Amino acid sequence: MITATVPKKIAVIGGGPAGLMAAQTAAEGGAEVHLYERKASVGRKFLIAGRGGLNLTHAEPMEDFSMRFRNQSTAVATWLASLDNTAIRQWAEQLGIATFVGSSGRVFPTDMKAAPLLRAWLKQLRALGVQFHVNHRAIAFEGDRQLRLQTTKGEISVGADAFILALGGASWPQLGSDGSWQNGLLPEGLDIVPLQAANCGFEIAWSDFFKDKFAGEPLKPLKIRLADRDAALQGECVISEYGIEGSLIYALSADIRETIARDGQCTLLLDLLPDHELPRITAAAGKPRNGRSLSDFLRRHFKLSGVKTALLYELADRQQLADPQALAKLLKALPLTLTAPRPIAEAISTAGGVALPQLDAHLMWRRHPGLFFAGEMLDWEAPTGGYLLTASMASGHCAALGALGTPFDNM
């Protein structure tokens, strides 16, 4: 007599990229998959991230790619081993979405849009049999493999052989990722590293004049380094009402955040003229101005933009600006002191979350077999540039492989 094999039932909690990839992997592995999302639709942050052009991944070699995750690079590399940047491009193309590599190495859909890719993805997931349950908010686990959820019709309890939690961090709370999973949802004893803002802007007490006139103005080209380090990054950032933000700041945000936490502030050195060497600037600064203002002099000699000149006036004193050697040094290393990161709700992503040492290679909590974690609710962080999205999806894939293959007799 042949006994039919009952498909493993896997519940995915959270409908972001990590949860959706976990659902896909589990369904392709033959499981009965139910995905629960607290909002009225899935993929909301995915769509928001794609408003300016969906940056899917980055095309750099994987040995370099996997080193972008700071002290968690080794752990993230294990997730990427079975779903790397090349696999992400192949996945998109299988959904009918062609991609291209931009000049910076970032990978985008050819139409730059997130919505067509999400629609194709959801169509595929439904074809695989994934069952979606929106407006379902996880409340607490109950005993052996049972989860209580709040729905529009009241509370329900659902059972599964395995649960994959992909509830996000605490950035963009209006989209569902508010970090509330830290309060009462999970069984006791889980080690959680406090959530912090990542890829965020930082505060500076601008004068009213500078803030009112230059908020929204880009600073480019520009090099930035921390005052206690030699390595500098080149790119651009933006003056904001509260301080400074933009891709160049986001790239250094983890180091800036840690320095502020340690010292109470962080000083950056801005190279306003990255294409000019200090000796040439010093020689030019010593020439007679023939009655020209400093602003006009800098514009004529170096094509220095108005916002960069205003930044000099904002951060330096008149005595420094009047000294040619001091002026030249300021143009190459203008000190800018940041006092605090912006609130976590404004950040692009978060650091902190479920501590990785208590999880196995497939992101299962060793103390609770059958309970897996994925995405931003884990303790790791990534720079912008497609790294966050790729690693989030890879973690969902990794967790689902574990959920498919692990016996759960002792949850």
Salt bridges, closest charged atoms under 4 A:
GLU32 OE2 - HIS34 NE2 2.70
GLU60 OE1 - ARG68 NH2 2.87
GLU142 OE2 - ARG148 NH1 2.76
ASP144 OD1 - ARG145 NH1 3.52
GLU155 OE1 - ARG148 NE 3.07
ASP178 OD2 - ARG38 NH1 3.10
GLU203 OE2 - ARG342 NH1 2.91
ASP208 OD1 - LYS211 NZ 3.75
ASP228 OD1 - ARG229 NE 3.82
ASP255 OD1 - ARG70 NH1 2.99
ASP255 OD2 - ARG229 NH1 3.24
GLU258 OE2 - ARG70 NH2 2.64
ASP263 OD2 - ARG262 NH2 2.88
ASP271 OD2 - LYS332 NZ 2.82
ASP296 OD2 - ARG292 NE 3.59
ASP296 OD1 - ARG299 NH2 2.43
ASP296 OD2 - ARG300 NE 3.08
GLU346 OE2 - ARG342 NH2 3.05
GLU376 OE2 - LYS45 NZ 2.85
GLU381 OE2 - ARG257 NH2 2.67
